[in-house]
Amino acid sequence: MIDDGLIHEIKNKFPFIKNLKDKNKLDNFMRIIKIIKLKNGEKLLEEGDYCTDIVFVINGVVRVYKLSPEGKEITLM
Protein backbone atom coordinates (compact mmCIF):
# COMPACT_ATOMS: atom_id res chain seq x y z
CA MET A 1 0.00 0.00 0.00
CA ILE A 2 1.11 3.55 -0.68
CA ASP A 3 1.95 5.60 2.41
CA ASP A 4 -0.09 8.68 3.34
CA GLY A 5 2.74 11.11 2.51
CA LEU A 6 2.95 9.83 -1.07
CA ILE A 7 -0.83 9.90 -1.44
CA HIS A 8 -0.80 13.55 -0.33
CA GLU A 9 1.97 14.36 -2.83
CA ILE A 10 0.12 12.60 -5.67
CA LYS A 11 -3.12 14.45 -4.87
CA ASN A 12 -1.32 17.81 -4.87
CA LYS A 13 0.46 17.20 -8.17
CA PHE A 14 -2.57 15.81 -10.01
CA PRO A 15 -5.73 17.81 -9.17
CA PHE A 16 -8.09 15.37 -10.88
CA ILE A 17 -7.16 12.82 -8.20
CA LYS A 18 -7.88 15.35 -5.46
CA ASN A 19 -11.33 15.78 -7.02
CA LEU A 20 -12.22 12.10 -6.50
CA LYS A 21 -14.61 12.82 -3.66
CA ASP A 22 -15.96 9.27 -3.52
CA LYS A 23 -13.64 7.46 -1.09
CA ASN A 24 -14.22 4.12 -2.84
CA LYS A 25 -13.11 5.58 -6.19
CA LEU A 26 -10.04 7.14 -4.60
CA ASP A 27 -9.19 3.92 -2.75
CA ASN A 28 -9.59 1.88 -5.95
CA PHE A 29 -7.38 4.30 -7.87
CA MET A 30 -4.67 4.20 -5.19
CA ARG A 31 -4.85 0.40 -5.04
CA ILE A 32 -3.97 -0.01 -8.74
CA ILE A 33 -1.11 2.49 -8.78
CA LYS A 34 2.30 0.97 -9.33
CA ILE A 35 5.18 3.16 -8.17
CA ILE A 36 8.49 2.79 -9.98
CA LYS A 37 11.66 4.80 -9.56
CA LEU A 38 14.04 5.24 -12.45
CA LYS A 39 17.64 6.36 -12.24
CA ASN A 40 18.85 9.33 -14.25
CA GLY A 41 19.18 8.20 -17.86
CA GLU A 42 17.27 4.96 -17.34
CA LYS A 43 14.73 4.20 -20.08
CA LEU A 44 11.05 3.76 -19.38
CA LEU A 45 10.18 2.59 -22.90
CA GLU A 46 12.08 2.11 -26.13
CA GLU A 47 10.84 2.89 -29.62
CA GLY A 48 8.56 0.07 -30.72
CA ASP A 49 7.54 -0.90 -27.16
CA TYR A 50 3.85 -0.94 -26.30
CA CYS A 51 2.81 1.39 -23.51
CA THR A 52 0.30 -0.53 -21.41
CA ASP A 53 0.04 1.93 -18.53
CA ILE A 54 -0.59 5.59 -17.87
CA VAL A 55 2.55 7.29 -16.60
CA PHE A 56 2.43 10.06 -14.00
CA VAL A 57 5.75 11.72 -13.26
CA ILE A 58 5.85 12.73 -9.60
CA ASN A 59 9.43 14.03 -9.55
CA GLY A 60 11.86 14.66 -12.38
CA VAL A 61 11.43 15.02 -16.11
CA VAL A 62 10.89 12.72 -19.05
CA ARG A 63 12.81 13.11 -22.27
CA VAL A 64 11.21 11.74 -25.42
CA TYR A 65 13.56 11.26 -28.35
CA LYS A 66 14.04 9.38 -31.61
CA LEU A 67 17.17 8.33 -33.41
CA SER A 68 17.72 9.80 -36.86
CA PRO A 69 18.80 7.47 -39.67
CA GLU A 70 22.33 8.72 -38.96
CA GLY A 71 22.05 7.66 -35.31
CA LYS A 72 21.67 11.20 -33.91
CA GLU A 73 19.27 11.66 -30.96
CA ILE A 74 16.42 14.06 -31.76
CA THR A 75 14.59 15.32 -28.67
CA LEU A 76 10.83 15.52 -29.25
CA MET A 77 9.86 16.96 -25.88
PDB file as gemmi writes it, atoms N, CA and C in Angstrom:
CRYST1    1.000    1.000    1.000  90.00  90.00  90.00 P 1                      
ATOM      1  N   MET A   1       0.850  -1.201   0.000  1.00  0.00           N  
ATOM      2  CA  MET A   1       0.000   0.000   0.000  1.00  0.00           C  
ATOM      3  C   MET A   1       0.880   1.244   0.000  1.00  0.00           C  
ATOM      4  N   ILE A   2       0.397   2.284  -0.597  1.00  0.00           N  
ATOM      5  CA  ILE A   2       1.112   3.552  -0.683  1.00  0.00           C  
ATOM      6  C   ILE A   2       0.944   4.302   0.637  1.00  0.00           C  
ATOM      7  N   ASP A   3       2.051   4.888   1.137  1.00  0.00           N  
ATOM      8  CA  ASP A   3       1.954   5.603   2.414  1.00  0.00           C  
ATOM      9  C   ASP A   3       1.223   6.935   2.238  1.00  0.00           C  
ATOM     10  N   ASP A   4       0.728   7.465   3.354  1.00  0.00           N  
ATOM     11  CA  ASP A   4      -0.088   8.682   3.339  1.00  0.00           C  
ATOM     12  C   ASP A   4       0.655   9.881   2.769  1.00  0.00           C  
ATOM     13  N   GLY A   5       1.966   9.984   3.032  1.00  0.00           N  
ATOM     14  CA  GLY A   5       2.741  11.105   2.506  1.00  0.00           C  
ATOM     15  C   GLY A   5       2.763  11.108   0.988  1.00  0.00           C  
ATOM     16  N   LEU A   6       2.925   9.933   0.390  1.00  0.00           N  
ATOM     17  CA  LEU A   6       2.951   9.831  -1.066  1.00  0.00           C  
ATOM     18  C   LEU A   6       1.568  10.090  -1.652  1.00  0.00           C  
ATOM     19  N   ILE A   7       0.531   9.614  -0.984  1.00  0.00           N  
ATOM     20  CA  ILE A   7      -0.834   9.897  -1.435  1.00  0.00           C  
ATOM     21  C   ILE A   7      -1.076  11.396  -1.452  1.00  0.00           C  
ATOM     22  N   HIS A   8      -0.650  12.091  -0.403  1.00  0.00           N  
ATOM     23  CA  HIS A   8      -0.803  13.551  -0.327  1.00  0.00           C  
ATOM     24  C   HIS A   8      -0.053  14.225  -1.478  1.00  0.00           C  
ATOM     25  N   GLU A   9       1.172  13.781  -1.739  1.00  0.00           N  
ATOM     26  CA  GLU A   9       1.969  14.360  -2.826  1.00  0.00           C  
ATOM     27  C   GLU A   9       1.304  14.123  -4.181  1.00  0.00           C  
ATOM     28  N   ILE A  10       0.797  12.921  -4.401  1.00  0.00           N  
ATOM     29  CA  ILE A  10       0.121  12.602  -5.666  1.00  0.00           C  
ATOM     30  C   ILE A  10      -1.121  13.473  -5.838  1.00  0.00           C  
ATOM     31  N   LYS A  11      -1.912  13.621  -4.791  1.00  0.00           N  
ATOM     32  CA  LYS A  11      -3.121  14.454  -4.866  1.00  0.00           C  
ATOM     33  C   LYS A  11      -2.785  15.900  -5.185  1.00  0.00           C  
ATOM     34  N   ASN A  12      -1.705  16.427  -4.612  1.00  0.00           N  
ATOM     35  CA  ASN A  12      -1.324  17.813  -4.867  1.00  0.00           C  
ATOM     36  C   ASN A  12      -0.801  18.022  -6.285  1.00  0.00           C  
ATOM     37  N   LYS A  13      -0.112  17.048  -6.837  1.00  0.00           N  
ATOM     38  CA  LYS A  13       0.464  17.200  -8.173  1.00  0.00           C  
ATOM     39  C   LYS A  13      -0.550  16.953  -9.277  1.00  0.00           C  
ATOM     40  N   PHE A  14      -1.585  16.167  -8.994  1.00  0.00           N  
ATOM     41  CA  PHE A  14      -2.574  15.813 -10.009  1.00  0.00           C  
ATOM     42  C   PHE A  14      -3.970  16.122  -9.478  1.00  0.00           C  
ATOM     43  N   PRO A  15      -4.464  17.347  -9.748  1.00  0.00           N  
ATOM     44  CA  PRO A  15      -5.731  17.806  -9.169  1.00  0.00           C  
ATOM     45  C   PRO A  15      -6.927  16.905  -9.451  1.00  0.00           C  
ATOM     46  N   PHE A  16      -6.932  16.209 -10.591  1.00  0.00           N  
ATOM     47  CA  PHE A  16      -8.092  15.370 -10.877  1.00  0.00           C  
ATOM     48  C   PHE A  16      -8.228  14.250  -9.836  1.00  0.00           C  
ATOM     49  N   ILE A  17      -7.113  13.837  -9.245  1.00  0.00           N  
ATOM     50  CA  ILE A  17      -7.162  12.819  -8.199  1.00  0.00           C  
ATOM     51  C   ILE A  17      -7.744  13.421  -6.924  1.00  0.00           C  
ATOM     52  N   LYS A  18      -7.353  14.654  -6.641  1.00  0.00           N  
ATOM     53  CA  LYS A  18      -7.880  15.352  -5.460  1.00  0.00           C  
ATOM     54  C   LYS A  18      -9.397  15.498  -5.565  1.00  0.00           C  
ATOM     55  N   ASN A  19      -9.905  15.588  -6.806  1.00  0.00           N  
ATOM     56  CA  ASN A  19     -11.333  15.781  -7.019  1.00  0.00           C  
ATOM     57  C   ASN A  19     -12.142  14.492  -6.940  1.00  0.00           C  
ATOM     58  N   LEU A  20     -11.487  13.356  -6.709  1.00  0.00           N  
ATOM     59  CA  LEU A  20     -12.223  12.102  -6.503  1.00  0.00           C  
ATOM     60  C   LEU A  20     -12.802  12.130  -5.094  1.00  0.00           C  
ATOM     61  N   LYS A  21     -13.989  12.650  -4.975  1.00  0.00           N  
ATOM     62  CA  LYS A  21     -14.612  12.825  -3.657  1.00  0.00           C  
ATOM     63  C   LYS A  21     -15.109  11.502  -3.083  1.00  0.00           C  
ATOM     64  N   ASP A  22     -15.482  10.575  -3.959  1.00  0.00           N  
ATOM     65  CA  ASP A  22     -15.963   9.268  -3.517  1.00  0.00           C  
ATOM     66  C   ASP A  22     -14.773   8.467  -2.997  1.00  0.00           C  
ATOM     67  N   LYS A  23     -14.768   8.164  -1.707  1.00  0.00           N  
ATOM     68  CA  LYS A  23     -13.644   7.465  -1.087  1.00  0.00           C  
ATOM     69  C   LYS A  23     -13.378   6.122  -1.752  1.00  0.00           C  
ATOM     70  N   ASN A  24     -14.422   5.410  -2.178  1.00  0.00           N  
ATOM     71  CA  ASN A  24     -14.223   4.122  -2.843  1.00  0.00           C  
ATOM     72  C   ASN A  24     -13.467   4.286  -4.163  1.00  0.00           C  
ATOM     73  N   LYS A  25     -13.809   5.334  -4.923  1.00  0.00           N  
ATOM     74  CA  LYS A  25     -13.108   5.575  -6.191  1.00  0.00           C  
ATOM     75  C   LYS A  25     -11.647   5.923  -5.933  1.00  0.00           C  
ATOM     76  N   LEU A  26     -11.414   6.764  -4.942  1.00  0.00           N  
ATOM     77  CA  LEU A  26     -10.043   7.142  -4.600  1.00  0.00           C  
ATOM     78  C   LEU A  26      -9.254   5.919  -4.127  1.00  0.00           C  
ATOM     79  N   ASP A  27      -9.861   5.126  -3.255  1.00  0.00           N  
ATOM     80  CA  ASP A  27      -9.191   3.921  -2.754  1.00  0.00           C  
ATOM     81  C   ASP A  27      -8.879   2.951  -3.894  1.00  0.00           C  
ATOM     82  N   ASN A  28      -9.823   2.775  -4.804  1.00  0.00           N  
ATOM     83  CA  ASN A  28      -9.595   1.884  -5.949  1.00  0.00           C  
ATOM     84  C   ASN A  28      -8.465   2.395  -6.827  1.00  0.00           C  
ATOM     85  N   PHE A  29      -8.434   3.705  -7.055  1.00  0.00           N  
ATOM     86  CA  PHE A  29      -7.376   4.297  -7.865  1.00  0.00           C  
ATOM     87  C   PHE A  29      -6.013   4.084  -7.195  1.00  0.00           C  
ATOM     88  N   MET A  30      -5.930   4.346  -5.913  1.00  0.00           N  
ATOM     89  CA  MET A  30      -4.667   4.195  -5.192  1.00  0.00           C  
ATOM     90  C   MET A  30      -4.222   2.731  -5.122  1.00  0.00           C  
ATOM     91  N   ARG A  31      -5.170   1.824  -5.125  1.00  0.00           N  
ATOM     92  CA  ARG A  31      -4.847   0.403  -5.038  1.00  0.00           C  
ATOM     93  C   ARG A  31      -4.180  -0.102  -6.322  1.00  0.00           C  
ATOM     94  N   ILE A  32      -4.527   0.486  -7.475  1.00  0.00           N  
ATOM     95  CA  ILE A  32      -3.970  -0.007  -8.742  1.00  0.00           C  
ATOM     96  C   ILE A  32      -2.700   0.719  -9.174  1.00  0.00           C  
ATOM     97  N   ILE A  33      -2.325   1.761  -8.437  1.00  0.00           N  
ATOM     98  CA  ILE A  33      -1.108   2.494  -8.781  1.00  0.00           C  
ATOM     99  C   ILE A  33       0.114   1.618  -8.532  1.00  0.00           C  
ATOM    100  N   LYS A  34       1.029   1.664  -9.476  1.00  0.00           N  
ATOM    101  CA  LYS A  34       2.304   0.966  -9.328  1.00  0.00           C  
ATOM    102  C   LYS A  34       3.392   2.039  -9.357  1.00  0.00           C  
ATOM    103  N   ILE A  35       4.132   2.161  -8.274  1.00  0.00           N  
ATOM    104  CA  ILE A  35       5.184   3.161  -8.168  1.00  0.00           C  
ATOM    105  C   ILE A  35       6.505   2.542  -8.630  1.00  0.00           C  
ATOM    106  N   ILE A  36       7.153   3.216  -9.571  1.00  0.00           N  
ATOM    107  CA  ILE A  36       8.491   2.786  -9.975  1.00  0.00           C  
ATOM    108  C   ILE A  36       9.418   3.986  -9.897  1.00  0.00           C  
ATOM    109  N   LYS A  37      10.663   3.738  -9.601  1.00  0.00           N  
ATOM    110  CA  LYS A  37      11.664   4.798  -9.558  1.00  0.00           C  
ATOM    111  C   LYS A  37      12.729   4.458 -10.583  1.00  0.00           C  
ATOM    112  N   LEU A  38      13.021   5.427 -11.432  1.00  0.00           N  
ATOM    113  CA  LEU A  38      14.043   5.242 -12.450  1.00  0.00           C  
ATOM    114  C   LEU A  38      15.255   6.095 -12.108  1.00  0.00           C  
ATOM    115  N   LYS A  39      16.409   5.590 -12.421  1.00  0.00           N  
ATOM    116  CA  LYS A  39      17.638   6.359 -12.240  1.00  0.00           C  
ATOM    117  C   LYS A  39      17.800   7.318 -13.408  1.00  0.00           C  
ATOM    118  N   ASN A  40      18.574   8.361 -13.198  1.00  0.00           N  
ATOM    119  CA  ASN A  40      18.847   9.329 -14.248  1.00  0.00           C  
ATOM    120  C   ASN A  40      19.386   8.594 -15.479  1.00  0.00           C  
ATOM    121  N   GLY A  41      18.744   8.821 -16.616  1.00  0.00           N  
ATOM    122  CA  GLY A  41      19.179   8.205 -17.865  1.00  0.00           C  
ATOM    123  C   GLY A  41      18.573   6.842 -18.138  1.00  0.00           C  
ATOM    124  N   GLU A  42      17.893   6.266 -17.153  1.00  0.00           N  
ATOM    125  CA  GLU A  42      17.274   4.960 -17.344  1.00  0.00           C  
ATOM    126  C   GLU A  42      16.039   5.092 -18.239  1.00  0.00           C  
ATOM    127  N   LYS A  43      15.833   4.136 -19.113  1.00  0.00           N  
ATOM    128  CA  LYS A  43      14.731   4.202 -20.077  1.00  0.00           C  
ATOM    129  C   LYS A  43      13.468   3.574 -19.509  1.00  0.00           C  
ATOM    130  N   LEU A  44      12.364   4.259 -19.755  1.00  0.00           N  
ATOM    131  CA  LEU A  44      11.048   3.755 -19.377  1.00  0.00           C  
ATOM    132  C   LEU A  44      10.524   2.849 -20.486  1.00  0.00           C  
ATOM    133  N   LEU A  45      10.597   3.333 -21.712  1.00  0.00           N  
ATOM    134  CA  LEU A  45      10.179   2.595 -22.903  1.00  0.00           C  
ATOM    135  C   LEU A  45      11.171   2.855 -24.022  1.00  0.00           C  
ATOM    136  N   GLU A  46      11.254   1.922 -24.933  1.00  0.00           N  
ATOM    137  CA  GLU A  46      12.078   2.109 -26.127  1.00  0.00           C  
ATOM    138  C   GLU A  46      11.155   2.176 -27.335  1.00  0.00           C  
ATOM    139  N   GLU A  47      11.621   2.799 -28.403  1.00  0.00           N  
ATOM    140  CA  GLU A  47      10.836   2.885 -29.621  1.00  0.00           C  
ATOM    141  C   GLU A  47      10.399   1.486 -30.032  1.00  0.00           C  
ATOM    142  N   GLY A  48       9.115   1.359 -30.328  1.00  0.00           N  
ATOM    143  CA  GLY A  48       8.562   0.066 -30.715  1.00  0.00           C  
ATOM    144  C   GLY A  48       7.899  -0.673 -29.571  1.00  0.00           C  
ATOM    145  N   ASP A  49       8.193  -0.276 -28.309  1.00  0.00           N  
ATOM    146  CA  ASP A  49       7.543  -0.902 -27.156  1.00  0.00           C  
ATOM    147  C   ASP A  49       6.085  -0.459 -27.094  1.00  0.00           C  
ATOM    148  N   TYR A  50       5.242  -1.311 -26.559  1.00  0.00           N  
ATOM    149  CA  TYR A  50       3.852  -0.941 -26.304  1.00  0.00           C  
ATOM    150  C   TYR A  50       3.751  -0.351 -24.910  1.00  0.00           C  
ATOM    151  N   CYS A  51       3.060   0.766 -24.813  1.00  0.00           N  
ATOM    152  CA  CYS A  51       2.814   1.385 -23.514  1.00  0.00           C  
ATOM    153  C   CYS A  51       1.477   0.850 -23.013  1.00  0.00           C  
ATOM    154  N   THR A  52       1.513   0.100 -21.933  1.00  0.00           N  
ATOM    155  CA  THR A  52       0.300  -0.532 -21.411  1.00  0.00           C  
ATOM    156  C   THR A  52      -0.228   0.157 -20.160  1.00  0.00           C  
ATOM    157  N   ASP A  53       0.430   1.227 -19.749  1.00  0.00           N  
ATOM    158  CA  ASP A  53       0.041   1.933 -18.528  1.00  0.00           C  
ATOM    159  C   ASP A  53      -0.042   3.427 -18.797  1.00  0.00           C  
ATOM    160  N   ILE A  54      -0.617   4.128 -17.853  1.00  0.00           N  
ATOM    161  CA  ILE A  54      -0.590   5.589 -17.868  1.00  0.00           C  
ATOM    162  C   ILE A  54       0.528   5.996 -16.920  1.00  0.00           C  
ATOM    163  N   VAL A  55       1.383   6.888 -17.381  1.00  0.00           N  
ATOM    164  CA  VAL A  55       2.546   7.292 -16.597  1.00  0.00           C  
ATOM    165  C   VAL A  55       2.310   8.677 -16.008  1.00  0.00           C  
ATOM    166  N   PHE A  56       2.483   8.793 -14.703  1.00  0.00           N  
ATOM    167  CA  PHE A  56       2.427  10.064 -14.002  1.00  0.00           C  
ATOM    168  C   PHE A  56       3.813  10.304 -13.419  1.00  0.00           C  
ATOM    169  N   VAL A  57       4.425  11.399 -13.786  1.00  0.00           N  
ATOM    170  CA  VAL A  57       5.751  11.725 -13.264  1.00  0.00           C  
ATOM    171  C   VAL A  57       5.559  12.564 -12.010  1.00  0.00           C  
ATOM    172  N   ILE A  58       6.001  12.029 -10.876  1.00  0.00           N  
ATOM    173  CA  ILE A  58       5.848  12.734  -9.603  1.00  0.00           C  
ATOM    174  C   ILE A  58       7.024  13.675  -9.393  1.00  0.00           C  
ATOM    175  N   ASN A  59       8.223  13.212  -9.664  1.00  0.00           N  
ATOM    176  CA  ASN A  59       9.427  14.034  -9.551  1.00  0.00           C  
ATOM    177  C   ASN A  59      10.307  13.773 -10.761  1.00  0.00           C  
ATOM    178  N   GLY A  60      10.942  14.819 -11.265  1.00  0.00           N  
ATOM    179  CA  GLY A  60      11.862  14.663 -12.383  1.00  0.00           C  
ATOM    180  C   GLY A  60      11.229  15.059 -13.703  1.00  0.00           C  
ATOM    181  N   VAL A  61      11.894  14.697 -14.766  1.00  0.00           N  
ATOM    182  CA  VAL A  61      11.427  15.017 -16.112  1.00  0.00           C  
ATOM    183  C   VAL A  61      11.572  13.782 -16.990  1.00  0.00           C  
ATOM    184  N   VAL A  62      10.818  13.796 -18.072  1.00  0.00           N  
ATOM    185  CA  VAL A  62      10.888  12.721 -19.052  1.00  0.00           C  
ATOM    186  C   VAL A  62      11.369  13.324 -20.361  1.00  0.00           C  
ATOM    187  N   ARG A  63      12.314  12.670 -20.967  1.00  0.00           N  
ATOM    188  CA  ARG A  63      12.813  13.111 -22.273  1.00  0.00           C  
ATOM    189  C   ARG A  63      12.342  12.097 -23.307  1.00  0.00           C  
ATOM    190  N   VAL A  64      11.670  12.592 -24.333  1.00  0.00           N  
ATOM    191  CA  VAL A  64      11.210  11.737 -25.425  1.00  0.00           C  
ATOM    192  C   VAL A  64      12.076  12.056 -26.633  1.00  0.00           C  
ATOM    193  N   TYR A  65      12.688  11.014 -27.196  1.00  0.00           N  
ATOM    194  CA  TYR A  65      13.558  11.257 -28.347  1.00  0.00           C  
ATOM    195  C   TYR A  65      13.493  10.101 -29.326  1.00  0.00           C  
ATOM    196  N   LYS A  66      13.925  10.381 -30.544  1.00  0.00           N  
ATOM    197  CA  LYS A  66      14.044   9.382 -31.607  1.00  0.00           C  
ATOM    198  C   LYS A  66      15.485   9.406 -32.095  1.00  0.00           C  
ATOM    199  N   LEU A  67      15.865   8.354 -32.756  1.00  0.00           N  
ATOM    200  CA  LEU A  67      17.169   8.327 -33.407  1.00  0.00           C  
ATOM    201  C   LEU A  67      16.962   8.604 -34.890  1.00  0.00           C  
ATOM    202  N   SER A  68      17.770   9.520 -35.427  1.00  0.00           N  
ATOM    203  CA  SER A  68      17.723   9.801 -36.859  1.00  0.00           C  
ATOM    204  C   SER A  68      18.351   8.619 -37.600  1.00  0.00           C  
ATOM    205  N   PRO A  69      18.150   8.537 -38.901  1.00  0.00           N  
ATOM    206  CA  PRO A  69      18.795   7.466 -39.671  1.00  0.00           C  
ATOM    207  C   PRO A  69      20.320   7.459 -39.503  1.00  0.00           C  
ATOM    208  N   GLU A  70      20.881   8.619 -39.171  1.00  0.00           N  
ATOM    209  CA  GLU A  70      22.328   8.721 -38.964  1.00  0.00           C  
ATOM    210  C   GLU A  70      22.737   8.344 -37.534  1.00  0.00           C  
ATOM    211  N   GLY A  71      21.749   8.047 -36.681  1.00  0.00           N  
ATOM    212  CA  GLY A  71      22.045   7.661 -35.310  1.00  0.00           C  
ATOM    213  C   GLY A  71      22.073   8.824 -34.324  1.00  0.00           C  
ATOM    214  N   LYS A  72      21.680  10.021 -34.777  1.00  0.00           N  
ATOM    215  CA  LYS A  72      21.667  11.197 -33.912  1.00  0.00           C  
ATOM    216  C   LYS A  72      20.361  11.225 -33.111  1.00  0.00           C  
ATOM    217  N   GLU A  73      20.460  11.548 -31.803  1.00  0.00           N  
ATOM    218  CA  GLU A  73      19.269  11.662 -30.958  1.00  0.00           C  
ATOM    219  C   GLU A  73      18.565  12.979 -31.250  1.00  0.00           C  
ATOM    220  N   ILE A  74      17.256  12.892 -31.504  1.00  0.00           N  
ATOM    221  CA  ILE A  74      16.424  14.064 -31.762  1.00  0.00           C  
ATOM    222  C   ILE A  74      15.397  14.143 -30.645  1.00  0.00           C  
ATOM    223  N   THR A  75      15.515  15.156 -29.783  1.00  0.00           N  
ATOM    224  CA  THR A  75      14.591  15.316 -28.666  1.00  0.00           C  
ATOM    225  C   THR A  75      13.257  15.826 -29.185  1.00  0.00           C  
ATOM    226  N   LEU A  76      12.172  15.138 -28.828  1.00  0.00           N  
ATOM    227  CA  LEU A  76      10.835  15.517 -29.254  1.00  0.00           C  
ATOM    228  C   LEU A  76      10.134  16.375 -28.217  1.00  0.00           C  
ATOM    229  N   MET A  77      10.426  16.134 -26.951  1.00  0.00           N  
ATOM    230  CA  MET A  77       9.855  16.957 -25.880  1.00  0.00           C  
ATOM    231  C   MET A  77      10.652  16.794 -24.639  1.00  0.00           C  
TER     232      MET A  77                                                      
END                                                                             
